[in-house]
Amino acid sequence: MRLTALSLKQPYANWVASGRKTIETRTWSTNYRGDILVCASLSGKGEPKGVALCIVELYDIRLMTKADEAAACIDLYPRAHTWLIRNLRVLKNPFPIKGRLGLYKVEVKRTLLKT
């Protein structure tokens, strides 16, 4: 199965997987809407690293406002876009994955996607 993936540094990846973070922020936008495999990158503070953690649905993108700070778990910054996410599905068994910058495609066995 081919999925669109996004790598996040820790602890942000864990915060998305726990439902604490419902807005991801980026300085860029995309026309893509749909499911995203959220992966913990090899950098950042916290574990695990280098694994896929969950699937979320990206349903809208807009410019960030001060009101978005709590849901984004980050202060407003210049050129920030809010990536609004919902429909969190945590993977029962996180699996290793090689991260990349931006949105990228990964081939994943369906058996690894049990939520």
C-alpha positions, -999 to +999 in steps of 0.1 A: +000+000+000+014+034-010+010+062+016+019+099+019+042+104+048+055+133+069+084+132+093+083+153+125+110+158+151+104+146+186+085+154+208+061+168+181+056+133+166+046+119+200+023+148+206+005+142+173+002+105+181-012+112+215-038+136+202-023+165+221-012+183+189-040+187+164-023+213+142+010+208+125+028+239+113+050+244+082+064+274+064+049+259+032+016+247+020+004+219-002-027+211-022-027+175-008-056+165+015-061+131+029-043+105+051-007+111+062+016+086+079+033+105+107+068+094+113+092+103+141+125+116+125+159+107+138+164+142+153+148+160+182+145+152+219+127+121+229+120+085+217+111+067+196+130+079+166+130+066+130+095+050+132+060+054+119+037+062+147+002+070+134-020+080+106-039+113+105-061+131+080-049+164+067-082+183+060-073+219+056-044+244+055-045+281+063-022+308+077-015+304+114-030+328+140-022+334+176-054+314+185-037+283+169-008+282+193-022+258+219-034+232+194-001+235+175+020+233+207+042+261+193+042+299+193+032+318+162+061+324+138+065+342+105+050+325+074+035+297+095+008+276+079-015+255+101-020+220+088-053+210+104-054+173+112-081+149+126-091+112+125-060+100+145-053+063+142-023+052+163-004+022+150-004-007+174+032-016+164+053+014+153+077+002+125+110+016+113+109+040+084+134+062+067+123+098+069+127+126+044+119+163+041+085+174+029+057+151+020+069+118+005+055+085-006+062+052+011+053+016+003+039-001+035+026-036+040-011-035+051-003-058+080+019-030+095-010-005+095-031-021+123-045+006+145 
